[in-house]
Amino acid sequence: MRALVCRNYGPVEDMAVEEREDPVPGDDQVAFDIRAAGLNFADVLVVAGKYQVRPPLPFVPGNEASGIVTAVGNNVSRFRPGDRVIGALRGGAFAEKAVVDERLTIPLPDSMSFEEGAAYSVAYGTSYHALRQGARLQPGETVLVLGAAGGVGYAAVDLARAMGAKVIAAASSDEKLQFAKQAGADELVNYTTTPLKDAVKELTDGDGVDVVYDPVGGELAEQALRATAWHGRYLVIGFASGDIPRVPLNLALLKEASIVGVWYGPWAERHNDELQRNVAELNAMVEAGAIRPRYSEAFPLDDFADAFRVIAERRVLGKVVITN
């Protein structure tokens, strides 16, 4: 099979598509032909050696893919060859074939294409876990989503709306905000032209928001935390800005606010029963038309560098996928 291989941490251009042996499923694994794989900001960081986990070299990057099952291990009971699936991998998605543990494999809903499926599992899985388990979001509450036009940001807007919340989408350009509006954002804030805290306070009549969903970090973090309501919950999703913020913890004390870290992959591995409930609830929302997973651009495997640059330069609207 062909696969994108990272042999040294550094620029994405240093990687190359190479021939590798086809993977063979273990007793508890599913093997599938990959039709599409989702590209996330974390993948950019991993290849550069800047992520919190550094896989041993050489490795094939990519953590989510959709495709068709070709073989299953002896202990696998939920899938058989020919099934359409989405796999949550720990590397290996940017290839023509992969194996994944059965417990981290879900059916690809009939209503979704392979490209939509590749844009679905991590973004919507992360955002639903964050809002459901992390924030315990309730209908009628207000959610501020930073980076609202990115992959997880768009998913958070879509899901928060479907869960009955009022959504304030924040992004760095009017174009991105209009994209977030398509997911159902009620209010829009361009934080390059308007101070984030002031805008949020005005939109909430001075009360602040119940939940902050922050995949951006950097200088926006303190402003967002200051814009929370009493008993607000601040969700730490990631640091797309490149800067890990240092915020005054007295802000949490003054509002009895909670700062909640969200790391979907390890949570999913530790809490499989909850993961399967989340997946079932997400799939029900998809089939009911309550949420609308989408991707904005698709690149063939050989054009991987262009796909990575769209993410690294923060030009993406929604999700980017790599196809075979």
Disulfide bonds with the S-S distance in Angstrom:
none
